[in-house]
Amino acid sequence: MSWNDETYLVGEKVKVEGEKTPGVVTRVDIKKGVIFVLHKRMRELPYPFPEAINNGLIKPEVEKK
């Protein structure tokens, strides 16, 4: 896997709208347009990529490098 602009979020904490605690991005599937976030109690949920980030559903806690 190449670490380019789309995958800089892998392993970073994110705030998800409607969730009390932050989650961690586990993987980004660019071809399918999905980003997976691991929440508390090992719940891994898919979100549309990049729409979820652009619309503010997922807010990264880091600045883009």
GROMACS elastic network, one bead per residue, 0.5 to 0.9 nm:
[ bonds ]
;  ai    aj funct       b0    kb
    1     7     6  0.89596   500
    2     7     6  0.78867   500
    3     6     6  0.77208   500
    3     7     6  0.56497   500
    3     8     6  0.64907   500
    4     7     6  0.56414   500
    4     8     6  0.64641   500
    5     8     6  0.58262   500
    5     9     6  0.87303   500
    5    64     6  0.83947   500
    5    65     6  0.84355   500
    6     9     6  0.74093   500
    6    28     6  0.77326   500
    6    30     6  0.76962   500
    6    50     6  0.89457   500
    7    10     6  0.57929   500
    7    27     6  0.79071   500
    7    28     6  0.64167   500
    7    29     6  0.89819   500
    7    30     6  0.88384   500
    8    11     6  0.83390   500
    8    12     6  0.82134   500
    8    64     6  0.75204   500
    8    65     6  0.77574   500
    9    12     6  0.53817   500
    9    13     6  0.81747   500
    9    14     6  0.87090   500
    9    24     6  0.88480   500
    9    25     6  0.64206   500
    9    26     6  0.85573   500
    9    27     6  0.83273   500
    9    28     6  0.81557   500
    9    60     6  0.76330   500
    9    62     6  0.83979   500
    9    64     6  0.84587   500
   10    13     6  0.87701   500
   10    24     6  0.77906   500
   10    25     6  0.50991   500
   10    26     6  0.55811   500
   10    27     6  0.57209   500
   10    28     6  0.71001   500
   11    24     6  0.59673   500
   11    25     6  0.53251   500
   11    26     6  0.59213   500
   11    27     6  0.80559   500
   12    23     6  0.83975   500
   12    24     6  0.55717   500
   12    25     6  0.58094   500
   12    26     6  0.83328   500
   12    60     6  0.73866   500
   12    61     6  0.74369   500
   12    62     6  0.73690   500
   13    22     6  0.63516   500
   13    23     6  0.56099   500
   13    25     6  0.66002   500
   13    59     6  0.88761   500
   13    60     6  0.63792   500
   13    61     6  0.58654   500
   13    62     6  0.77341   500
   14    22     6  0.55458   500
   14    23     6  0.53771   500
   14    24     6  0.59588   500
   14    25     6  0.70892   500
   14    37     6  0.81695   500
   14    58     6  0.63905   500
   14    59     6  0.54694   500
   14    61     6  0.54734   500
   14    62     6  0.82534   500
   15    19     6  0.75512   500
   15    20     6  0.85377   500
   15    21     6  0.72815   500
   15    23     6  0.63597   500
   15    24     6  0.86841   500
   15    57     6  0.81980   500
   15    58     6  0.57756   500
   15    59     6  0.50687   500
   15    60     6  0.63388   500
   15    61     6  0.71270   500
   16    19     6  0.56068   500
   16    20     6  0.82048   500
   16    21     6  0.81404   500
   16    22     6  0.66305   500
   16    23     6  0.72190   500
   16    37     6  0.88387   500
   16    56     6  0.84651   500
   16    57     6  0.58000   500
   16    59     6  0.64103   500
   16    60     6  0.87606   500
   17    20     6  0.83674   500
   17    56     6  0.78454   500
   17    57     6  0.52308   500
   17    58     6  0.65261   500
   17    59     6  0.82009   500
   18    57     6  0.86262   500
   19    22     6  0.71903   500
   19    23     6  0.86195   500
   19    39     6  0.86217   500
   21    39     6  0.76478   500
   21    40     6  0.73425   500
   22    39     6  0.70532   500
   22    40     6  0.81655   500
   23    37     6  0.59618   500
   23    38     6  0.54261   500
   23    40     6  0.70317   500
   24    36     6  0.84716   500
   24    37     6  0.54190   500
   24    38     6  0.51706   500
   24    39     6  0.67506   500
   25    28     6  0.77881   500
   25    35     6  0.73090   500
   25    36     6  0.58637   500
   25    38     6  0.62014   500
   26    35     6  0.79598   500
   26    36     6  0.57336   500
   26    37     6  0.58081   500
   26    38     6  0.63740   500
   26    44     6  0.83265   500
   27    34     6  0.85871   500
   27    35     6  0.61144   500
   27    36     6  0.54790   500
   27    37     6  0.75980   500
   28    33     6  0.79011   500
   28    34     6  0.61286   500
   28    36     6  0.63331   500
   28    49     6  0.78937   500
   29    32     6  0.56569   500
   29    33     6  0.58413   500
   29    34     6  0.52318   500
   29    35     6  0.61584   500
   29    36     6  0.82567   500
   29    49     6  0.81412   500
   30    34     6  0.65495   500
   30    35     6  0.80434   500
   30    49     6  0.73738   500
   30    50     6  0.87460   500
   31    34     6  0.80603   500
   32    48     6  0.88404   500
   32    49     6  0.85046   500
   33    47     6  0.84813   500
   33    48     6  0.58257   500
   33    50     6  0.70378   500
   33    51     6  0.88663   500
   34    46     6  0.61011   500
   34    47     6  0.55846   500
   34    50     6  0.78043   500
   35    45     6  0.83621   500
   35    46     6  0.56182   500
   35    47     6  0.52819   500
   35    48     6  0.62063   500
   35    49     6  0.55505   500
   35    50     6  0.79907   500
   35    52     6  0.85908   500
   36    44     6  0.63523   500
   36    45     6  0.55758   500
   36    47     6  0.62733   500
   36    48     6  0.88312   500
   37    43     6  0.81129   500
   37    44     6  0.54544   500
   37    45     6  0.54730   500
   37    46     6  0.64617   500
   37    47     6  0.77223   500
   38    41     6  0.85971   500
   38    42     6  0.61829   500
   38    43     6  0.55870   500
   38    45     6  0.65309   500
   39    42     6  0.58402   500
   39    43     6  0.50356   500
   39    44     6  0.60550   500
   39    45     6  0.76890   500
   40    43     6  0.62739   500
   40    44     6  0.87963   500
   47    50     6  0.87358   500
   47    51     6  0.84500   500
   47    52     6  0.64078   500
   47    57     6  0.88860   500
   47    58     6  0.86460   500
   48    51     6  0.57325   500
   48    52     6  0.55768   500
   48    53     6  0.85284   500
   49    52     6  0.58022   500
   49    53     6  0.70376   500
   49    54     6  0.86621   500
   50    53     6  0.55070   500
   50    54     6  0.62132   500
   50    55     6  0.86379   500
   51    54     6  0.50493   500
   51    55     6  0.58702   500
   51    56     6  0.83794   500
   51    57     6  0.83224   500
   52    55     6  0.54043   500
   52    56     6  0.61847   500
   52    58     6  0.56107   500
   52    59     6  0.86383   500
   53    56     6  0.52491   500
   53    57     6  0.59945   500
   53    59     6  0.63659   500
   53    60     6  0.80765   500
   54    57     6  0.77815   500
   54    58     6  0.81855   500
   54    59     6  0.89721   500
   55    58     6  0.78611   500
   56    59     6  0.59615   500
   59    62     6  0.88461   500
   60    63     6  0.74458   500
   60    64     6  0.88938   500
   62    65     6  0.85740   500
